[in-house]
């Protein structure tokens, strides 16, 4: 069975995915600063964001190739 998050991502249009990718990259940037300053409490969030970025990029490329 497919991952629920992946199913949610595939339901979005390419423009929505591009917007989401930009937001995820901004969040990743902010998380890096929080780590550097010692303010980050939920360290697992960095891993989640990194994987969401990869998932989003994969689905964007699949839609561009016409696979999905």
PyMOL commands that set and color helices and strands:
alter all, ss='L'
color gray80, all
select helices_A, chain A and resi 4-10+14-37+44-65
alter helices_A, ss='H'
color red, helices_A
deselect
rebuild
show_as cartoon
